[in-house]
Structure formats: C-alpha cells, structure tokens
C-alpha cells in the first residue's frame, strides 16, 4: 500500500516538476514565467530554477522518509518538517484566481 502511494506521489511530483507549474498563495510559476499575485509577469531566472530544483529535492526527500521503499521503517508526518515553498515572488493575503 505505501509503495503504491509513494509511486503516485512521485508521479504527481514528477509531472509538476516537468510542467513547471506551481501555485502557492497566489504566486503562479508556469513554464518560464512567474505570475505575481497582483497580475504582473516576471521572467524566471536560472537562480529561480535552482531554488525550485532544491525545493523539489527536499520535497522528494520528505516523501522518501514518509514512504520508504528500501525496507526501512517509515517516519510519522509529525516527526518530519515539511519543506517550505521558496519565496519567488510577492505574497498576497488573498490569492487572485
């Protein structure tokens, strides 16, 4: 059961990384553009790409600890710290979507 769930999470995460679409608190990162919460557009830089790659690596490590496939004992979610999404753009209190 946990292997199937891990595979599903991995597939969804891989799809998200490949499509480069993220929507966190009104900040949308799609392909090579950041759509700010106020509607302005910012081109994504190599630094942004690097930060997103690091975030996705931390997220994958979180899920590997939560649903291990190597036979080691799984940790509970409360024992792990969920990786925080990087601040790539302005953050608004109320998302515009």
C-alpha positions as CSV (number, residue, x, y, z in Angstrom):
1,X,0.0,0.0,0.0
2,X,2.7,2.5,1.0
3,X,4.7,1.7,-2.2
4,X,1.7,2.4,-4.4
5,X,1.0,5.7,-2.6
6,X,4.7,6.7,-2.9
7,X,4.6,5.9,-6.6
8,X,1.5,8.0,-7.0
9,X,3.1,11.0,-5.1
10,X,6.3,10.5,-7.1
11,X,4.4,10.6,-10.4
12,X,2.5,13.7,-9.5
13,X,5.6,15.4,-8.2
14,X,7.5,14.5,-11.4
15,X,4.6,15.8,-13.5
16,X,4.6,19.1,-11.5
17,X,8.4,19.5,-11.9
18,X,8.3,18.7,-15.6
19,X,5.4,21.0,-16.3
20,X,6.9,23.7,-14.0
21,X,3.5,24.8,-12.7
22,X,3.3,25.8,-9.1
23,X,0.6,27.8,-7.5
24,X,1.3,28.9,-3.9
25,X,-0.6,31.7,-2.2
26,X,-1.4,33.4,-5.5
27,X,2.1,33.1,-6.8
28,X,2.0,31.0,-10.0
29,X,5.1,29.7,-11.6
30,X,4.4,28.3,-15.1
31,X,7.0,27.4,-17.6
32,X,9.4,30.3,-17.7
33,X,7.2,33.0,-16.2
34,X,6.2,33.9,-12.7
35,X,2.7,35.4,-12.4
36,X,2.7,37.6,-9.4
37,X,-0.4,37.8,-7.2
38,X,-1.0,41.3,-8.4
39,X,-1.1,40.1,-12.1
40,X,2.3,41.2,-13.2
41,X,4.7,38.9,-15.0
42,X,8.3,38.2,-14.2
43,X,10.6,36.0,-16.3
44,X,12.1,33.1,-14.4
45,X,15.9,33.2,-13.9
46,X,18.5,30.5,-13.5
47,X,18.5,31.3,-9.8
48,X,14.8,30.7,-9.6
49,X,15.2,27.4,-11.4
50,X,18.0,26.4,-9.0
51,X,15.8,27.3,-6.0
52,X,12.8,25.3,-7.4
53,X,15.1,22.3,-8.0
54,X,16.3,22.4,-4.4
55,X,12.8,22.7,-3.1
56,X,11.7,19.7,-5.2
57,X,14.7,17.7,-4.0
58,X,13.7,18.5,-0.3
59,X,10.1,17.6,-1.1
60,X,11.2,14.2,-2.6
61,X,13.4,13.5,0.4
62,X,10.4,14.3,2.7
63,X,8.3,11.7,0.9
64,X,11.1,9.2,0.8
65,X,11.3,9.3,4.6
66,X,7.5,9.2,4.9
67,X,7.1,6.3,2.5
68,X,10.4,4.4,2.3
69,X,10.9,1.8,-0.4
70,X,14.2,0.3,0.9
71,X,12.6,-1.6,3.7
72,X,13.5,0.9,6.5
73,X,10.9,2.0,9.0
74,X,8.7,4.9,7.9
75,X,8.6,8.0,10.0
76,X,5.4,9.7,11.0
77,X,4.5,13.1,9.4
78,X,4.7,14.9,12.8
79,X,8.3,13.7,13.1
80,X,9.3,15.4,9.8
81,X,9.4,19.0,8.8
82,X,7.5,19.7,5.5
83,X,9.7,21.8,3.2
84,X,8.7,25.4,2.9
85,X,7.9,26.7,-0.6
86,X,10.6,29.2,-1.7
87,X,9.6,32.9,-1.9
88,X,9.9,33.5,-5.6
89,X,7.5,36.4,-5.8
90,X,5.3,38.7,-3.9
91,X,2.9,37.1,-1.5
92,X,-0.7,38.3,-1.1
93,X,-3.1,37.6,1.7
94,X,-5.9,36.8,-0.8
95,X,-4.9,34.9,-4.0
96,X,-6.3,36.2,-7.3
97,X,-7.6,33.1,-9.1
